[in-house]
Amino acid sequence: MEKRTRNKQKGIDMKAVEWILRQLRSLGPYLAIELLLPGGSIVALVLWTYRHRAAAHRTAAHGVPALPTVRCTA
């Protein structure tokens, strides 16, 4: 029984590692742009925003604010 639990945990751990690696690979091109181009941070941010605009539209459609709102009470 303990071996079965260990194998299940190992499978969960491997899925987590695979997910992290996928996320890092998706950021690779943006990191390269950021390092190689002058003003690359802005260019990379604009490209990332453009590529992920569908997710932002879905989030906005569900009524969830894209950015947290901060109120100043001064």
Short mmCIF file of the C-alpha atoms (twelve columns), coordinates in Angstrom:
data_MODEL
# 
_entry.id   MODEL 
# 
loop_
_atom_site.group_PDB 
_atom_site.id 
_atom_site.type_symbol 
_atom_site.label_atom_id 
_atom_site.label_alt_id 
_atom_site.label_comp_id 
_atom_site.label_asym_id 
_atom_site.label_seq_id 
_atom_site.Cartn_x 
_atom_site.Cartn_y 
_atom_site.Cartn_z 
_atom_site.pdbx_PDB_model_num 
ATOM 1  C CA . MET A 1  0.000   0.000  0.000   1 
ATOM 2  C CA . GLU A 2  2.820   2.402  0.852   1 
ATOM 3  C CA . LYS A 3  4.472   1.734  -2.504  1 
ATOM 4  C CA . ARG A 4  1.244   2.650  -4.310  1 
ATOM 5  C CA . THR A 5  1.062   5.952  -2.414  1 
ATOM 6  C CA . ARG A 6  4.699   6.706  -3.241  1 
ATOM 7  C CA . ASN A 7  4.113   6.006  -6.939  1 
ATOM 8  C CA . LYS A 8  1.043   8.241  -6.962  1 
ATOM 9  C CA . GLN A 9  2.994   11.063 -5.297  1 
ATOM 10 C CA . LYS A 10 5.833   10.603 -7.770  1 
ATOM 11 C CA . GLY A 11 3.355   10.970 -10.643 1 
ATOM 12 C CA . ILE A 12 1.975   14.170 -9.130  1 
ATOM 13 C CA . ASP A 13 5.504   15.528 -8.648  1 
ATOM 14 C CA . MET A 14 6.429   14.742 -12.261 1 
ATOM 15 C CA . LYS A 15 3.339   16.560 -13.547 1 
ATOM 16 C CA . ALA A 16 4.286   19.602 -11.469 1 
ATOM 17 C CA . VAL A 17 7.840   19.576 -12.830 1 
ATOM 18 C CA . GLU A 18 6.549   19.227 -16.394 1 
ATOM 19 C CA . TRP A 19 4.189   22.160 -15.873 1 
ATOM 20 C CA . ILE A 20 7.011   24.345 -14.517 1 
ATOM 21 C CA . LEU A 21 9.266   23.442 -17.440 1 
ATOM 22 C CA . ARG A 22 6.488   24.243 -19.931 1 
ATOM 23 C CA . GLN A 23 6.017   27.645 -18.319 1 
ATOM 24 C CA . LEU A 24 9.746   28.384 -18.452 1 
ATOM 25 C CA . ARG A 25 9.932   27.331 -22.109 1 
ATOM 26 C CA . SER A 26 7.061   29.654 -22.970 1 
ATOM 27 C CA . LEU A 27 8.944   32.577 -21.417 1 
ATOM 28 C CA . GLY A 28 12.188  31.824 -23.277 1 
ATOM 29 C CA . PRO A 29 11.559  33.939 -26.395 1 
ATOM 30 C CA . TYR A 30 10.496  36.925 -24.282 1 
ATOM 31 C CA . LEU A 31 13.616  36.621 -22.152 1 
ATOM 32 C CA . ALA A 32 15.789  36.531 -25.283 1 
ATOM 33 C CA . ILE A 33 14.080  39.658 -26.655 1 
ATOM 34 C CA . GLU A 34 14.531  41.384 -23.318 1 
ATOM 35 C CA . LEU A 35 18.242  40.620 -23.218 1 
ATOM 36 C CA . LEU A 36 19.107  41.279 -26.863 1 
ATOM 37 C CA . LEU A 37 17.160  44.393 -27.809 1 
ATOM 38 C CA . PRO A 38 17.544  47.892 -26.435 1 
ATOM 39 C CA . GLY A 39 14.280  48.610 -24.652 1 
ATOM 40 C CA . GLY A 40 13.646  44.889 -24.786 1 
ATOM 41 C CA . SER A 41 11.642  44.829 -21.564 1 
ATOM 42 C CA . ILE A 42 8.965   47.010 -23.095 1 
ATOM 43 C CA . VAL A 43 8.992   45.086 -26.378 1 
ATOM 44 C CA . ALA A 44 8.756   41.748 -24.564 1 
ATOM 45 C CA . LEU A 45 5.897   43.015 -22.385 1 
ATOM 46 C CA . VAL A 46 3.965   44.300 -25.406 1 
ATOM 47 C CA . LEU A 47 4.466   41.012 -27.281 1 
ATOM 48 C CA . TRP A 48 3.453   38.931 -24.263 1 
ATOM 49 C CA . THR A 49 0.334   41.064 -23.783 1 
ATOM 50 C CA . TYR A 50 -0.561  40.743 -27.461 1 
ATOM 51 C CA . ARG A 51 -0.128  36.959 -27.430 1 
ATOM 52 C CA . HIS A 52 -2.201  36.532 -24.254 1 
ATOM 53 C CA . ARG A 53 -4.985  39.005 -25.038 1 
ATOM 54 C CA . ALA A 54 -7.587  36.225 -25.398 1 
ATOM 55 C CA . ALA A 55 -7.025  35.157 -21.789 1 
ATOM 56 C CA . ALA A 56 -7.392  38.772 -20.667 1 
ATOM 57 C CA . HIS A 57 -10.692 39.071 -22.565 1 
ATOM 58 C CA . ARG A 58 -11.995 35.865 -20.963 1 
ATOM 59 C CA . THR A 59 -11.033 37.141 -17.520 1 
ATOM 60 C CA . ALA A 60 -12.729 40.480 -18.139 1 
ATOM 61 C CA . ALA A 61 -15.858 38.749 -19.448 1 
ATOM 62 C CA . HIS A 62 -16.255 36.908 -16.158 1 
ATOM 63 C CA . GLY A 63 -16.239 40.168 -14.227 1 
ATOM 64 C CA . VAL A 64 -12.842 39.548 -12.638 1 
ATOM 65 C CA . PRO A 65 -10.677 42.674 -12.752 1 
ATOM 66 C CA . ALA A 66 -7.508  42.185 -14.776 1 
ATOM 67 C CA . LEU A 67 -5.528  44.186 -12.241 1 
ATOM 68 C CA . PRO A 68 -6.280  44.556 -8.566  1 
ATOM 69 C CA . THR A 69 -7.760  47.906 -7.742  1 
ATOM 70 C CA . VAL A 70 -6.173  49.970 -5.010  1 
ATOM 71 C CA . ARG A 71 -8.066  52.761 -3.323  1 
ATOM 72 C CA . CYS A 72 -6.277  55.630 -1.684  1 
ATOM 73 C CA . THR A 73 -8.057  57.154 1.251   1 
ATOM 74 C CA . ALA A 74 -6.170  60.332 1.855   1 
# 
